[in-house]
Amino acid sequence: MPTLHTRIAVLITAVALSSFAAAWATHSCGPHNPQSTELPLAQKTAYDWARRGDFWTGCRDYRHAVQDYSEAIRLDPSLVTAISCRGDNYFDLGDYKSALLDYNEVLKRTPEDTFDLHSRANTKLKLSDKAGAIDDLSRVIAIKSKSPSQHLFYDFRKRAEIYLELEKFREAVSDCDIAIRLSPKDTWSYIIRGRALAFSGHYDLAMNDFNRAIKISPTSSSSYNVRATWLADRNKAAALEDYNMALKLDNQFGMAYGNRGLLHLEMGDMKSALADFDQALNIDPSDRWAARHRADVRFLMGDIVGALSDLQMASLFCSMFGILSLIGLLAMFPLLQAFSTTYSADE
């Protein structure tokens, strides 16, 4: 299991915005609705307001969309699709509590609506309610299993991802087994199962899954990044090759730059580590993880001011740990001066 090399590739699996055609004919939120490409001018009925809410959603003007869907709901509280679409817009605004209230209302009326169950699961994840998200995904699986869909593998895979975050590795592996059986060429199912196996101590089985993912999708930069993360403690040269390949495939992959920077740091290559962390932060200036480890590099290279600046960027000063880090750096300053002199002489 990784020691310093702890930031495993984050699995980003977006849940698509739902289509709510059942609520009114050919109607769905925003850009999915061909009628929403022009601004509806007359607002007389709940349907008129909902159509304009679709228009604003298509323009990504979520605040105006919420206002118009709210008016539609005021005029016709039975318009379930407007409630659902308003929930989507609350979600996009980052107002997850309001989104949850809307999805709850929709699911009271249509308890087997798998689209809104998915949306509510995503919202619960944003509110750190992983157990609640698993409950919703389990309901989706139970409903869809009555008439198996080709997309059922996704539901098992998504639930496996949450089990992984909860460190329920056996459950994650079990769900991935089903997902892979349903969709044998789904790269992400192999990656999630590989991570669960690796965390469980089954390193060789994990590597088999990572290798399989790369064989299925040889142009997937994320697959190389994940495999490198687990190779790093056992074969740094091979891990470096994988990070290089990930960045060759995607030169804007900030996480891979950060992970490679950490590997360079572990290998004692401070200049390369600094360059990688710089690049990671150029891509995502809010990457606190990269800032925190760039502070380590700057500290070891004798750049106290730069190290403190990075710690501040990482928001460590807002915690007791940050204060202790600052005190520790200042206390070690004489030792650092001696170290940095030696470091410079060896260049």
VEXDREN-2710 file (C-alpha; in Angstrom, 1 decimal):
% VEXDREN-2710
k/r/px/py/pz
1/MET/0.0/0.0/0.0
2/PRO/1.4/3.5/-0.8
3/THR/3.3/5.3/1.9
4/LEU/4.0/8.9/0.8
5/HIS/2.4/8.1/-2.5
6/THR/-1.1/8.3/-1.2
7/ARG/-3.1/10.3/-3.7
8/ILE/-4.7/7.7/-5.9
9/ALA/-6.3/8.9/-9.1
10/VAL/-9.8/10.3/-8.3
11/LEU/-12.4/8.5/-10.2
12/ILE/-14.6/11.1/-11.8
13/THR/-17.8/9.7/-13.1
14/ALA/-20.4/12.3/-13.9
15/VAL/-24.1/11.4/-13.6
16/ALA/-25.9/12.8/-16.7
17/LEU/-28.8/15.3/-16.3
18/SER/-32.0/13.4/-16.4
19/SER/-34.6/13.4/-19.2
20/PHE/-38.1/13.8/-17.8
21/ALA/-40.3/13.1/-20.8
22/ALA/-42.9/11.3/-18.7
23/ALA/-43.9/14.6/-17.0
24/TRP/-45.0/16.4/-20.1
25/ALA/-44.7/15.6/-23.8
26/THR/-41.1/15.8/-25.2
27/HIS/-40.1/17.9/-22.2
28/SER/-36.8/17.8/-20.5
29/CYS/-34.5/20.3/-18.8
30/GLY/-32.4/22.7/-20.8
31/PRO/-30.4/21.7/-23.9
32/HIS/-32.1/18.3/-24.1
33/ASN/-35.3/20.1/-25.1
34/PRO/-35.2/21.3/-28.8
35/GLN/-37.9/23.8/-27.9
36/SER/-35.6/25.6/-25.4
37/THR/-33.3/27.1/-28.1
38/GLU/-35.3/30.3/-28.2
39/LEU/-36.5/32.4/-25.3
40/PRO/-40.3/31.8/-24.8
41/LEU/-41.9/35.2/-24.5
42/ALA/-45.4/34.5/-23.2
43/GLN/-45.6/33.3/-19.6
44/LYS/-49.3/32.5/-19.0
45/THR/-49.3/28.9/-17.8
46/ALA/-47.1/26.7/-15.6
47/TYR/-45.9/25.0/-18.8
48/ASP/-44.8/28.4/-20.3
49/TRP/-42.7/29.1/-17.2
50/ALA/-41.2/25.6/-17.2
51/ARG/-40.3/26.1/-20.9
52/ARG/-38.5/29.3/-20.1
53/GLY/-36.8/27.5/-17.2
54/ASP/-35.5/25.0/-19.9
55/PHE/-34.2/27.9/-21.9
56/TRP/-32.2/29.4/-19.0
57/THR/-30.9/25.9/-18.1
58/GLY/-29.7/25.6/-21.7
59/CYS/-27.9/28.9/-21.3
60/ARG/-26.5/27.7/-18.0
61/ASP/-28.2/30.6/-16.3
62/TYR/-29.2/28.5/-13.3
63/ARG/-30.5/31.3/-11.1
64/HIS/-33.0/32.4/-13.7
65/ALA/-33.9/28.8/-14.3
66/VAL/-34.7/28.3/-10.6
67/GLN/-36.9/31.4/-10.6
68/ASP/-38.9/30.3/-13.6
69/TYR/-39.3/26.7/-12.4
70/SER/-40.4/28.0/-9.0
71/GLU/-43.1/30.1/-10.7
72/ALA/-44.2/27.0/-12.7
73/ILE/-44.5/25.0/-9.5
74/ARG/-46.4/27.8/-7.8
75/LEU/-49.0/27.8/-10.6
76/ASP/-49.1/24.0/-10.8
77/PRO/-47.7/22.2/-7.7
78/SER/-48.3/18.8/-9.5
79/LEU/-45.8/19.6/-12.2
80/VAL/-43.2/17.0/-11.0
81/THR/-40.8/17.6/-13.8
82/ALA/-40.5/21.3/-12.9
83/ILE/-39.5/20.3/-9.4
84/SER/-37.0/17.8/-10.7
85/CYS/-35.5/20.3/-13.1
86/ARG/-35.3/22.9/-10.4
87/GLY/-33.4/20.4/-8.3
88/ASP/-30.9/20.0/-11.1
89/ASN/-30.4/23.7/-11.3
90/TYR/-30.0/24.0/-7.5
91/PHE/-27.4/21.2/-7.8
92/ASP/-25.5/23.2/-10.5
93/LEU/-25.6/26.3/-8.3
94/GLY/-24.0/24.2/-5.5
95/ASP/-27.2/24.6/-3.3
96/TYR/-27.2/20.8/-2.5
97/LYS/-29.7/21.1/0.4
98/SER/-32.3/22.7/-1.8
99/ALA/-31.6/20.2/-4.5
100/LEU/-32.1/17.4/-2.0
101/LEU/-35.5/18.8/-0.9
102/ASP/-36.7/18.9/-4.5
103/TYR/-35.5/15.3/-5.3
104/ASN/-37.1/14.1/-2.1
105/GLU/-40.4/15.7/-3.2
106/VAL/-40.2/14.1/-6.6
107/LEU/-39.5/10.7/-5.2
108/LYS/-42.4/10.9/-2.8
109/ARG/-44.6/11.1/-5.9
110/THR/-42.7/8.9/-8.2
111/PRO/-40.7/6.5/-6.0
112/GLU/-39.3/4.4/-8.9
113/ASP/-37.9/7.3/-10.9
114/THR/-34.4/6.0/-11.4
115/PHE/-33.2/9.3/-12.9
116/ASP/-34.1/11.2/-9.8
117/LEU/-32.7/8.5/-7.6
118/HIS/-29.4/8.9/-9.4
119/SER/-29.6/12.7/-9.0
120/ARG/-30.4/12.3/-5.3
121/ALA/-27.5/9.9/-4.8
122/ASN/-25.2/12.4/-6.4
123/THR/-26.6/15.1/-4.2
124/LYS/-26.1/13.0/-1.1
125/LEU/-22.5/12.5/-2.0
126/LYS/-22.0/16.2/-2.2
127/LEU/-23.5/16.4/1.3
128/SER/-21.1/13.6/2.5
129/ASP/-23.9/11.2/3.0
130/LYS/-22.3/8.2/1.3
131/ALA/-24.6/5.7/3.1
132/GLY/-27.6/7.5/1.8
133/ALA/-26.2/7.5/-1.7
134/ILE/-25.6/3.7/-1.5
135/ASP/-29.2/3.3/-0.4
136/ASP/-30.5/5.2/-3.5
137/LEU/-28.2/3.3/-5.9
138/SER/-29.4/0.0/-4.4
139/ARG/-32.9/1.1/-5.1
140/VAL/-32.0/1.9/-8.7
141/ILE/-30.4/-1.5/-9.0
142/ALA/-33.4/-3.3/-7.6
143/ILE/-35.8/-1.4/-9.9
144/LYS/-33.6/-1.9/-13.1
145/SER/-33.0/-5.5/-12.3
146/LYS/-36.7/-6.2/-13.0
147/SER/-36.0/-5.5/-16.6
148/PRO/-32.2/-5.5/-17.0
149/SER/-30.8/-2.6/-18.9
150/GLN/-27.5/-2.4/-20.8
151/HIS/-26.6/0.5/-18.4
152/LEU/-27.1/-1.5/-15.2
153/PHE/-23.4/-2.1/-15.1
154/TYR/-22.9/1.6/-14.4
155/ASP/-25.1/1.5/-11.3
156/PHE/-23.0/-1.4/-9.8
157/ARG/-19.8/0.5/-10.8
158/LYS/-21.0/3.7/-9.2
159/ARG/-22.0/1.9/-6.0
160/ALA/-18.6/0.1/-6.0
161/GLU/-16.9/3.5/-6.1
162/ILE/-18.7/4.6/-3.0
163/TYR/-17.9/1.4/-1.2
164/LEU/-14.3/2.0/-2.1
165/GLU/-14.4/5.4/-0.5
166/LEU/-16.0/3.8/2.6
167/GLU/-13.1/1.2/2.7
168/LYS/-15.7/-1.6/2.2
169/PHE/-13.3/-3.3/-0.2
170/ARG/-15.1/-6.7/-0.4
171/GLU/-18.4/-5.0/-1.4
172/ALA/-16.6/-2.9/-4.0
173/VAL/-15.0/-5.9/-5.5
174/SER/-18.3/-7.8/-5.6
175/ASP/-20.1/-4.9/-7.4
176/CYS/-17.2/-4.6/-9.9
177/ASP/-17.4/-8.3/-10.6
178/ILE/-21.0/-7.8/-11.6
179/ALA/-20.3/-4.6/-13.6
180/ILE/-17.5/-6.4/-15.5
181/ARG/-19.7/-9.4/-16.2
182/LEU/-22.4/-7.0/-17.6
183/SER/-19.9/-4.9/-19.5
184/PRO/-16.5/-6.7/-20.0
185/LYS/-14.8/-3.8/-21.7
186/ASP/-15.7/-1.1/-19.1
187/THR/-12.3/0.3/-18.2
188/TRP/-13.3/2.0/-15.0
189/SER/-14.8/-1.2/-13.4
190/TYR/-11.3/-2.8/-13.7
191/ILE/-9.7/0.3/-12.2
192/ILE/-12.1/0.5/-9.2
193/ARG/-11.7/-3.3/-8.6
194/GLY/-8.0/-3.0/-8.9
195/ARG/-7.9/-0.2/-6.3
196/ALA/-10.1/-2.2/-3.9
197/LEU/-7.9/-5.3/-4.4
198/ALA/-4.7/-3.2/-3.8
199/PHE/-6.1/-1.6/-0.6
200/SER/-7.0/-5.2/0.5
201/GLY/-3.4/-6.3/0.0
202/HIS/-3.9/-8.3/-3.2
203/TYR/-1.3/-6.5/-5.1
204/ASP/-0.8/-9.0/-8.0
205/LEU/-4.6/-9.2/-8.6
206/ALA/-4.8/-5.4/-8.6
207/MET/-2.0/-5.2/-11.2
208/ASN/-3.8/-7.6/-13.4
209/ASP/-6.9/-5.3/-13.3
210/PHE/-4.8/-2.2/-14.0
211/ASN/-3.1/-4.0/-16.9
212/ARG/-6.4/-5.1/-18.3
213/ALA/-7.8/-1.6/-18.1
214/ILE/-4.8/-0.3/-20.1
215/LYS/-5.2/-3.1/-22.7
216/ILE/-8.8/-2.2/-23.2
217/SER/-8.1/1.5/-23.4
218/PRO/-4.4/2.1/-24.3
219/THR/-5.0/5.8/-24.7
220/SER/-6.5/6.3/-21.2
221/SER/-4.2/8.6/-19.3
222/SER/-6.1/7.9/-16.1
223/SER/-5.3/4.2/-16.3
224/TYR/-1.6/4.8/-16.5
225/ASN/-1.8/7.3/-13.7
226/VAL/-3.6/4.8/-11.4
227/ARG/-1.2/2.0/-12.2
228/ALA/1.8/4.2/-11.6
229/THR/0.4/5.2/-8.2
230/TRP/0.5/1.6/-7.0
231/LEU/3.8/0.8/-8.8
232/ALA/5.6/3.7/-7.1
233/ASP/6.5/1.8/-3.9
234/ARG/7.8/-1.3/-5.6
235/ASN/9.2/-0.2/-9.0
236/LYS/9.8/3.5/-9.2
237/ALA/11.3/3.3/-12.7
238/ALA/8.2/1.6/-14.0
239/ALA/6.0/4.1/-12.2
240/LEU/7.9/7.0/-13.8
241/GLU/7.3/5.4/-17.2
242/ASP/3.6/5.2/-16.6
243/TYR/3.4/8.8/-15.4
244/ASN/5.3/9.9/-18.5
245/MET/2.9/8.0/-20.7
246/ALA/-0.1/9.5/-18.9
247/LEU/1.2/13.0/-19.5
248/LYS/2.1/12.2/-23.1
249/LEU/-1.5/11.3/-23.6
250/ASP/-2.8/14.3/-21.7
251/ASN/-0.4/17.2/-21.1
252/GLN/-3.1/19.0/-19.0
253/PHE/-3.5/16.2/-16.5
254/GLY/-2.7/18.1/-13.3
255/MET/-3.1/15.1/-11.0
256/ALA/-0.5/13.1/-13.0
257/TYR/2.0/16.1/-12.7
258/GLY/1.4/16.2/-9.0
259/ASN/1.8/12.4/-8.6
260/ARG/5.0/12.4/-10.7
261/GLY/6.3/15.3/-8.7
262/LEU/5.8/13.3/-5.5
263/LEU/7.7/10.4/-7.1
264/HIS/10.6/12.7/-8.1
265/LEU/10.6/13.9/-4.5
266/GLU/10.9/10.4/-3.2
267/MET/13.7/9.7/-5.7
268/GLY/15.5/12.8/-4.5
269/ASP/15.2/14.7/-7.8
270/MET/14.1/18.1/-6.4
271/LYS/14.4/20.1/-9.6
272/SER/12.1/17.7/-11.5
273/ALA/9.7/17.5/-8.5
274/LEU/9.5/21.3/-8.3
275/ALA/8.8/21.6/-12.1
276/ASP/6.0/19.0/-11.8
277/PHE/4.3/20.7/-8.9
278/ASP/4.7/24.1/-10.6
279/GLN/2.9/22.6/-13.7
280/ALA/0.2/21.0/-11.5
281/LEU/-0.5/24.4/-9.9
282/ASN/-0.4/26.2/-13.3
283/ILE/-3.2/23.9/-14.4
284/ASP/-5.1/24.1/-11.1
285/PRO/-4.1/26.9/-8.8
286/SER/-6.4/25.7/-6.1
287/ASP/-4.7/22.3/-5.9
288/ARG/-3.9/22.3/-2.1
289/TRP/-2.3/18.9/-2.3
290/ALA/0.3/20.0/-4.9
291/ALA/0.9/23.2/-2.9
292/ARG/1.5/21.3/0.3
293/HIS/4.1/19.0/-1.4
294/ARG/5.7/21.8/-3.3
295/ALA/6.3/23.3/0.1
296/ASP/8.2/20.2/1.1
297/VAL/10.4/20.5/-2.0
298/ARG/11.0/24.2/-1.4
299/PHE/11.8/23.5/2.2
300/LEU/14.4/20.9/1.2
301/MET/15.9/23.2/-1.4
302/GLY/16.3/26.0/1.2
303/ASP/13.5/28.2/0.0
304/ILE/11.8/29.0/3.4
305/VAL/9.8/31.9/2.1
306/GLY/8.5/29.9/-0.8
307/ALA/7.7/26.9/1.4
308/LEU/5.7/29.1/3.8
309/SER/3.9/30.7/0.9
310/ASP/2.9/27.3/-0.3
311/LEU/1.7/26.2/3.1
312/GLN/-0.4/29.3/3.3
313/MET/-1.8/28.5/-0.2
314/ALA/-2.7/25.1/1.1
315/SER/-4.7/26.8/3.8
316/LEU/-2.7/25.0/6.5
317/PHE/-2.5/28.1/8.6
318/CYS/-6.2/27.8/9.3
319/SER/-5.6/24.7/11.4
320/MET/-3.6/23.7/14.4
321/PHE/-1.6/21.5/12.2
322/GLY/-0.7/24.6/10.1
323/ILE/0.5/26.4/13.2
324/LEU/2.6/23.5/14.2
325/SER/4.0/23.2/10.7
326/LEU/5.1/26.9/10.8
327/ILE/6.7/26.4/14.3
328/GLY/8.5/23.3/13.1
329/LEU/9.9/25.1/10.0
330/LEU/11.1/28.0/12.1
331/ALA/12.6/25.7/14.7
332/MET/14.5/23.8/12.0
333/PHE/15.8/26.9/10.2
334/PRO/19.5/26.5/11.4
335/LEU/19.5/22.8/10.3
336/LEU/17.9/23.8/7.0
337/GLN/20.7/26.4/6.4
338/ALA/23.3/23.7/6.8
339/PHE/21.4/21.2/4.6
340/SER/20.8/23.7/1.8
341/THR/24.5/24.6/1.7
342/THR/25.3/20.9/1.3
343/TYR/22.6/20.5/-1.3
344/SER/24.0/23.4/-3.4
345/ALA/27.5/22.0/-3.2
346/ASP/26.4/18.7/-4.6
347/GLU/24.7/20.1/-7.6
END
